[in-house]
Amino acid sequence: MKTSGRIEYEVLGSVIRSAREEQRLSQRDLATKAHRPQSSIAKIELGNQGMNIIEFIDLAEALGLQPNALFDELLSRLRPTLPPVNREA
């Protein structure tokens, strides 16, 4: 899944990279645990490749994290970049 240069994918990649580094895993280690090519992990971390929800869950679990904890971290980093929600509609 290509990302079209959206900032959200860069933030997602940063969250994945931070979690990987906190676990002291190399990209290759994470790729092995997640059953993905190392090049895919590199592209995700650079924001050049997205993922679907199943892949997100797989990566979270490979990092030893609950998917909701990883998602909460993603949201906390994205909130400053997201436009406000219009709840009046």
C-alpha positions, 0 to 999 in steps of 0.5 A: 500500500503506497502512502502518497506522502501523507503525514499520517503515514510518517507519524505511523512509521515513527510510532513503529520505529520508537516502539521497535527501538524501545524493545531493542529490536533491529528491523530484521528482528521485527520483520522476522517476528512479524513474518514480513520482509525487512524492506517492508519494515523499513518502508513503513518506518519511513512513511513510504508504506502503509498497512491494513488493520490486520498488519497493524495488529500483527506488528503490535503483537510482534513488538510485544504490545497490545494493539490498542496501546500502540494505536493510542500512541499513534493518536496522541502523536496525530492529534496536533496534526488532525483538523478539528472534528465538526460534531454539529453535522 
